[in-house]
Amino acid sequence: MRNIPNSTQLAVAVRQKTPIQSSEQSEVRPLTFRELVRLYCLVKRPNASRDSRLKKWLETYGNRDAWSIVESDCDSMLDCLTEHGYASATVNREHTDIAAIYSWAMKQRRRTGCPRGFEHPLKHRERIPEEMRRIMLPEQTIEHLCLEARAFSYSRVYGLVLTALTSGARKNELYRMTWANTDLERGISEVGIDNKSRLYRTVLLAPNVIAELKRYTRHDPEALIFCSRQDPYSPYDERRAWDRIRRAIGRPDLHFHDLRHVATARMLKDGNSAFLTSRVLGHKDTRMVCRRYGALESGDLLEAVTSAAKGL
């Protein structure tokens, strides 16, 4: 015969299955900050960069009650990052990470047990104003850069730099290029979903890039094109080579990602529209390109002025 629970036993069972409404109303202990972060990461899209940034927060506040984190705790961490030389953009990303976690937790009270009346720890803190980084290199410097890259005994250094300069692809996209997803006859490399825009990304290859890539040994269809010397399935670590290149051309401040900005400026200066350039770069819209380099978009604008001047 089945044992049917009485009303008290049933109430206990229901309380155990019911998501926590408030830490004050339940005997279940509140989530720690580490548990809250883990829960958030489980329900959101995978993001390796975000997870890496959160490590320092977990080391500092991981064992604390998630709802004991207050504004002063976040201020201390973010101010410390600034004092230790982190760029404003990086500090703002960490600000956004923590703000997103607590905003989600407050909306998902039944799942997270966020107490009623809990105040968002970043409610009153504003993000740091960021200086828009604009990079435009003269043609002579670009030629010098390519010569320095070509001088390396490992030829794929030049191929990596050339592809970045012409396609405007991000570094992580270049390192996802394999012989299997790259069609040199069509001049495309389908590298998959972009982590930022969530759009399917296709890196477009210029004729000189195609000619360079055809020189490389193809180990296996799944091997990376820009692989390390030792392992065709591991991406090349360009940091040491890039440091030598940028110092040789007299621009020790130049980041590898700046090649994407150089490519953007070159496309616009050659008369391509912001819309077309944004499509090549994989942006969802033209806002980012227009904010950085809108003044360089002369092709369609000049055509519009010329059209208006006809007959005058």
C-alpha positions as CSV (number, residue, x, y, z in Angstrom):
1,M,0.0,0.0,0.0
2,R,1.3,3.5,-0.9
3,N,2.3,5.8,1.9
4,I,0.4,9.1,1.2
5,P,2.1,12.0,2.9
6,N,0.0,14.1,5.4
7,S,-0.5,17.8,4.9
8,T,2.6,18.7,6.9
9,Q,4.9,16.4,4.9
10,L,3.4,17.6,1.7
11,A,4.0,21.2,2.6
12,V,7.6,20.4,3.3
13,A,8.0,18.6,0.0
14,V,6.4,21.5,-1.9
15,R,8.7,24.1,-0.1
16,Q,11.7,22.0,-1.1
17,K,10.6,22.0,-4.8
18,T,9.5,25.6,-4.9
19,P,12.2,28.1,-6.0
20,I,13.3,30.4,-3.3
21,Q,11.4,33.7,-3.0
22,S,13.6,35.4,-0.5
23,S,16.5,34.4,1.7
24,E,14.6,35.8,4.7
25,Q,11.5,33.6,4.0
26,S,13.4,30.4,3.5
27,E,15.6,28.2,5.6
28,V,17.7,27.3,2.5
29,R,20.9,29.3,2.7
30,P,21.3,32.1,0.1
31,L,23.5,31.6,-2.9
32,T,27.1,32.5,-2.6
33,F,28.5,34.9,-5.2
34,R,30.4,32.0,-6.9
35,E,27.1,30.0,-7.1
36,L,25.2,33.0,-8.6
37,V,27.9,33.5,-11.2
38,R,28.0,29.8,-12.1
39,L,24.2,29.7,-12.4
40,Y,24.2,32.8,-14.7
41,C,26.9,31.4,-16.9
42,L,25.0,28.1,-17.2
43,V,21.8,29.8,-18.6
44,K,23.6,32.3,-20.8
45,R,25.6,31.8,-24.0
46,P,29.1,30.4,-23.6
47,N,31.6,33.3,-23.4
48,A,35.2,32.5,-22.7
49,S,36.3,36.1,-22.4
50,R,33.6,36.9,-19.8
51,D,34.4,33.8,-17.8
52,S,38.1,34.8,-17.8
53,R,37.3,38.3,-16.6
54,L,35.1,36.9,-13.8
55,K,37.9,34.9,-12.3
56,K,39.3,37.8,-10.3
57,W,35.8,38.6,-8.9
58,L,35.4,35.0,-7.9
59,E,38.8,34.9,-6.1
60,T,37.9,38.1,-4.2
61,Y,34.2,37.6,-3.4
62,G,33.4,34.0,-4.4
63,N,32.5,32.7,-0.9
64,R,30.5,35.7,0.1
65,D,26.7,35.7,0.2
66,A,25.7,37.0,-3.2
67,W,23.3,39.5,-1.6
68,S,25.9,40.9,0.7
69,I,27.8,42.4,-2.2
70,V,27.2,46.1,-2.1
71,E,28.2,49.2,-4.1
72,S,31.4,49.8,-2.2
73,D,32.6,46.2,-3.0
74,C,32.2,46.8,-6.7
75,D,33.7,50.2,-6.5
76,S,36.8,48.8,-4.7
77,M,37.3,46.2,-7.4
78,L,36.8,48.5,-10.4
79,D,38.9,51.2,-8.9
80,C,41.6,48.7,-8.2
81,L,41.6,47.6,-11.9
82,T,42.0,51.2,-13.0
83,E,44.8,51.8,-10.5
84,H,46.7,48.7,-11.8
85,G,46.7,50.0,-15.4
86,Y,43.6,48.2,-16.9
87,A,42.2,50.1,-19.9
88,S,38.9,52.0,-19.5
89,A,37.3,49.7,-22.0
90,T,38.4,46.6,-20.0
91,V,37.1,48.1,-16.7
92,N,33.8,48.9,-18.4
93,R,33.4,45.3,-19.7
94,E,33.9,44.0,-16.1
95,H,31.3,46.6,-14.9
96,T,28.9,45.3,-17.6
97,D,29.5,41.7,-16.6
98,I,28.7,42.2,-13.0
99,A,25.7,44.5,-13.8
100,A,24.3,41.9,-16.1
101,I,24.6,39.2,-13.5
102,Y,22.7,41.1,-10.8
103,S,20.1,42.5,-13.3
104,W,19.4,38.9,-14.3
105,A,19.3,37.7,-10.7
106,M,16.8,40.3,-9.7
107,K,14.5,39.4,-12.6
108,Q,14.8,35.7,-11.9
109,R,14.0,35.9,-8.1
110,R,12.3,32.6,-8.0
111,R,15.3,30.9,-9.5
112,T,18.1,32.8,-7.7
113,G,16.4,33.6,-4.3
114,C,17.2,37.3,-4.6
115,P,15.6,39.0,-1.6
116,R,12.9,41.6,-2.0
117,G,14.3,45.1,-1.5
118,F,17.8,44.1,-2.7
119,E,19.5,47.0,-4.3
120,H,21.6,46.5,-7.4
121,P,25.3,47.0,-6.4
122,L,26.1,49.0,-9.5
123,K,22.9,51.0,-9.6
124,H,24.6,54.4,-9.0
125,R,28.0,53.8,-10.6
126,E,28.6,55.2,-14.1
127,R,30.9,53.7,-16.7
128,I,34.2,55.3,-17.4
129,P,34.2,57.5,-20.4
130,E,36.2,55.8,-23.2
131,E,38.4,57.5,-25.7
132,M,37.6,56.2,-29.2
133,R,40.7,54.5,-30.6
134,R,41.3,55.5,-34.2
135,I,44.2,54.1,-36.2
136,M,45.3,55.2,-39.6
137,L,48.7,54.3,-40.9
138,P,50.4,56.0,-43.9
139,E,51.0,53.7,-46.9
140,Q,54.7,53.8,-46.3
141,T,54.3,52.5,-42.8
142,I,52.0,49.7,-44.0
143,E,54.6,48.7,-46.7
144,H,57.3,48.6,-44.0
145,L,55.1,46.5,-41.7
146,C,54.5,44.0,-44.5
147,L,58.2,43.8,-45.2
148,E,59.0,43.2,-41.6
149,A,56.4,40.4,-41.4
150,R,57.7,38.8,-44.6
151,A,61.3,38.8,-43.2
152,F,60.3,36.1,-40.6
153,S,61.5,32.6,-41.4
154,Y,58.0,31.2,-40.6
155,S,56.1,32.4,-43.6
156,R,52.7,32.3,-42.0
157,V,53.5,35.4,-39.9
158,Y,53.3,37.4,-43.2
159,G,50.1,35.6,-44.2
160,L,48.5,36.3,-40.9
161,V,49.4,40.0,-41.1
162,L,48.3,40.3,-44.7
163,T,45.0,38.6,-44.1
164,A,44.3,40.9,-41.1
165,L,45.2,44.0,-43.1
166,T,43.0,43.2,-46.1
167,S,40.0,41.4,-44.6
168,G,39.7,43.3,-41.3
169,A,39.1,40.0,-39.5
170,R,39.5,39.7,-35.8
171,K,42.3,37.6,-34.5
172,N,40.0,34.9,-33.1
173,E,38.4,34.7,-36.6
174,L,41.8,34.3,-38.3
175,Y,42.7,31.5,-35.8
176,R,39.5,29.7,-36.7
177,M,40.4,29.4,-40.3
178,T,41.1,25.8,-41.3
179,W,41.7,24.2,-44.7
180,A,38.2,22.6,-44.4
181,N,36.3,25.8,-43.9
182,T,38.4,27.8,-46.4
183,D,37.7,27.8,-50.1
184,L,40.6,29.5,-51.9
185,E,38.9,29.2,-55.3
186,R,35.9,31.3,-54.0
187,G,38.1,33.5,-51.7
188,I,36.2,32.9,-48.5
189,S,36.7,31.3,-45.1
190,E,33.5,30.4,-43.2
191,V,34.7,30.7,-39.6
192,G,31.3,30.3,-37.8
193,I,29.4,32.4,-35.3
194,D,31.0,35.6,-34.1
195,N,31.0,35.9,-30.3
196,K,30.2,39.6,-30.3
197,S,27.6,40.1,-33.0
198,R,26.3,36.4,-33.0
199,L,26.3,36.6,-36.8
200,Y,27.7,33.9,-39.0
201,R,31.1,35.2,-40.1
202,T,32.8,34.7,-43.5
203,V,36.3,36.1,-43.8
204,L,36.8,37.4,-47.4
205,L,40.2,36.8,-48.9
206,A,41.9,39.2,-51.3
207,P,43.8,37.8,-54.4
208,N,47.2,38.4,-52.8
209,V,46.1,36.6,-49.7
210,I,44.9,33.6,-51.7
211,A,48.2,33.5,-53.5
212,E,50.1,33.5,-50.2
213,L,47.9,30.8,-48.6
214,K,48.4,28.5,-51.6
215,R,52.1,28.3,-50.7
216,Y,51.4,26.7,-47.4
217,T,51.6,23.0,-46.6
218,R,48.2,21.5,-46.0
219,H,48.6,18.9,-43.1
220,D,44.9,17.9,-42.9
221,P,41.5,19.5,-43.7
222,E,40.9,20.2,-40.0
223,A,44.4,21.7,-39.5
224,L,44.5,25.5,-38.8
225,I,45.9,27.7,-41.6
226,F,47.7,29.9,-39.1
227,C,49.0,27.2,-36.9
228,S,52.0,26.9,-34.7
229,R,55.3,25.5,-36.0
230,Q,55.0,22.4,-33.9
231,D,51.3,21.6,-34.0
232,P,49.0,22.1,-37.0
233,Y,45.9,22.0,-34.7
234,S,47.1,24.8,-32.4
235,P,47.0,28.5,-33.3
236,Y,50.2,30.4,-33.8
237,D,51.2,32.7,-30.9
238,E,51.9,35.9,-32.7
239,R,52.8,38.1,-29.6
240,R,56.6,37.8,-29.8
241,A,56.7,38.3,-33.6
242,W,54.2,41.2,-33.5
243,D,56.3,42.9,-30.8
244,R,59.3,42.8,-33.1
245,I,57.4,44.0,-36.1
246,R,55.8,47.0,-34.3
247,R,59.1,48.1,-32.8
248,A,60.8,47.8,-36.2
249,I,58.4,50.2,-37.8
250,G,58.6,52.6,-34.9
251,R,55.1,52.0,-33.6
252,P,55.5,50.1,-30.2
253,D,51.9,51.3,-29.3
254,L,50.3,49.4,-32.2
255,H,48.1,46.4,-31.2
256,F,47.5,43.5,-33.6
257,H,43.8,44.3,-33.4
258,D,44.7,47.7,-34.8
259,L,45.2,46.0,-38.2
260,R,41.4,45.7,-38.2
261,H,41.1,49.5,-37.8
262,V,43.6,50.0,-40.6
263,A,41.7,47.8,-42.9
264,T,38.5,49.7,-42.1
265,A,40.1,53.1,-42.8
266,R,41.5,51.8,-46.1
267,M,38.2,50.4,-47.3
268,L,36.4,53.7,-46.6
269,K,39.2,55.8,-48.1
270,D,38.9,53.7,-51.3
271,G,35.3,54.9,-51.7
272,N,33.4,52.0,-50.1
273,S,30.3,52.9,-48.1
274,A,30.0,52.4,-44.3
275,F,27.3,49.9,-45.0
276,L,29.5,47.7,-47.2
277,T,32.5,48.1,-44.9
278,S,30.4,47.1,-41.9
279,R,29.2,44.0,-43.8
280,V,32.8,43.0,-44.5
281,L,33.8,43.5,-40.9
282,G,30.9,41.5,-39.5
283,H,29.1,44.3,-37.7
284,K,25.3,44.2,-37.2
285,D,25.0,47.8,-38.4
286,T,27.0,50.8,-39.4
287,R,27.1,52.6,-36.0
288,M,30.6,51.4,-35.0
289,V,32.2,52.2,-38.3
290,C,30.5,55.6,-38.5
291,R,31.5,56.5,-35.0
292,R,35.2,55.7,-35.6
293,Y,35.7,56.5,-39.3
294,G,32.5,58.1,-40.6
295,A,34.5,61.2,-41.9
296,L,36.4,58.9,-44.3
297,E,33.2,57.7,-46.1
298,S,33.6,59.8,-49.2
299,G,32.5,57.5,-52.1
300,D,28.7,57.6,-51.8
301,L,28.8,61.1,-50.3
302,L,30.8,62.5,-53.2
303,E,28.5,60.7,-55.7
304,A,25.5,62.3,-54.0
305,V,27.1,65.8,-54.3
306,T,28.1,65.2,-57.9
307,S,24.6,64.1,-58.7
308,A,23.1,67.2,-57.1
309,A,25.5,69.4,-59.1
310,K,24.4,68.1,-62.5
311,G,22.9,70.8,-64.7
312,L,24.2,73.7,-62.6
